Amino acid sequence: MNRIFSNQKGGTLLCYVPDGAEAPKVAGICALLKVKYKELGSSELDRHIGYLLTGQEVGEESRRVLEPAPEAVQLRAHAQPLFLFCGFSAATFDAFLAQLRKQKLRAPLKAALTETNASWTLRELYDAIRAEHETMTGEVL
């Protein structure tokens, strides 16, 4: 199994924070749960998720074709934070979400790392998760 998908103790939270925005106050939750925290900015939107996590480029053979999000979604600014949960156990994931609720932190854009989305760019993941959120809730982000 590839090391970026391993269920290592704790895991890693990749957190996209739009330029000029305040980062969500999740560092304390990460420390409590022994989760690594990595903040990403707008300059990293066109980097592949696998690279952002490991520092190693994803090979062409690993990249998967992605159906693009609707153009109306793609053209809007990436103005909301996005959490990407990498290598979290089910218990750690549940505990993290419970802490978010306890601290009344809203995080509408969340995803888990998969073998498929590891080859996507952060922009592709953001647009896909935003489109899914909008379809499910009707809330435009």
Protein Blocks (a to p, Z undefined) as FASTA:
>chain_A
ZZklpccehiacdddddehiacddfklmmmmnopacddddfklmmpcfklmmnopacdfk
lpccdddddfklmmpccfbccdddehiafklmmmmmmmmmmnopacfbgcdddfklmmpc
fklmmmmmmmmmmmmnopaZZ
